[in-house]
Amino acid sequence: MHELSIALALVEQVRRIAEKESATRIVSIRLRVGALSGVDAEALSFCFPMAARESMAEGAQLIIDSEPLRWLCLACQQLFTLDNNQPDQLCPHCGAPDHHLTGSDDLILESVEMS
Amino acid sequence: MCETCGCGEALNHFHPDHEHLHDHPHDHADHDHDGHFHGEHSHDGHTHFHPPPVRTVRVENDLLAFNHALAEANRLWLKRQHVYAINLISSPGSGKTLLLEKTLQRLQGRIATAVIVGDLQTDLDAQRLQGFGARVKQIETVNACHLDAERVSQVLPGVINEETRLLFIENVGNLVCPAAFDLGEAERVVLLSTPEGEDKPLKYPIPFRKASLVLVTKTDLIPHLTFQRDRCMEALRRVNPAASIIEMSALTGDGMDAWIRHLEQAIRQVG
């Protein structure tokens, strides 16, 4: 639900970078969104055009690199993903039952393509 | 002179970084190429435009940098005031306000406490928390689903005084958005009420993942529910093995002693 505020913050940050670079138009924006960031990539993509309206980012392409939610097996220390986040599943590498949730809370503006 | 190639001659030439022919001398003060935006420069007294090159700028900036910076400012300010701040996060209806009522009752006259309460509308929660000797400030977020560091910074000076040692920030009831916004708190506490179900930490892992303490509230209701305590503890352990857990009922007082002890220990950290 807070993706619109994130999108507005994104447009403002991109505007400042573009001004510093003496650019007048944003072509594309690349983000890295971790699974524990609390941001839904689909909702952010939906909000972005509204946030970018009448700014130099209007019409820019938003590219989101999503980092998945992973589980760390406590027996073999391997990382794996689970379908539908089912906690009762066993480690696909060694079959052990104990694993912890891991992932990043990154919400990073990686790069901006501008002209 | 053309700033791109340095020519001052009247001839046709091509600049590799922009894709149009210059026909010199000619009059193209207001020419139009292919609709893109051109950087202006001058050739022998006439003006035309080169397209600015498309380039990629590496940034690697945190998108919430503005909020993080303000949160750090809040944290520093609170530390200087010797105030221990707790950000309380949970679903709506998990018992944050009753917990605070009972907590303020227990702390009254012993620890000077302040409360910032976030809700979409009304100051009903702030009204409930009056009369226990704490300074209470309601933030009505109207449509916003979370508190952010800026809103908190605006009300901090009004709610904290020299005596204050403990600040509760009761966030908007929401297990999704508040998790992403640091407010400058010293500690994040998440409430999980037993009627919500023991699998809530697995379904909404982020707030639990970021909490240092989880309060399992409304334990007095367990006899009326299908709540499985072991599965709840297992779910919390899977999502955040480092979090402390206190099982409690603000209504009956069960577990309140452990919570109050936790607060007393916490404020010793800030002097």
Interface residues (C-beta under 8 A of the other chain):
Chain A: M1 H2 S5 I6 A9 L10 Q13 I17 E21 S22 A23 T24 R25 V27 L31 L36 S37 G38 V39 L69 N85 P87 H99 H100 L101 D105 L107 I108 L109 E110 S111 V112 E113 M114 S115
Chain B: H36 F37 P51 P52 P53 V54 R55 T56 V57 R58 V59 E60 N61 D62 L63 L64 A65 F66 N67 A144 C145 H146 D148 N174 V176 C177 A179 A180 F181 D199 L202 K203 P205 I206 R209 K210 E234 A235 R238 V239 N240 P241
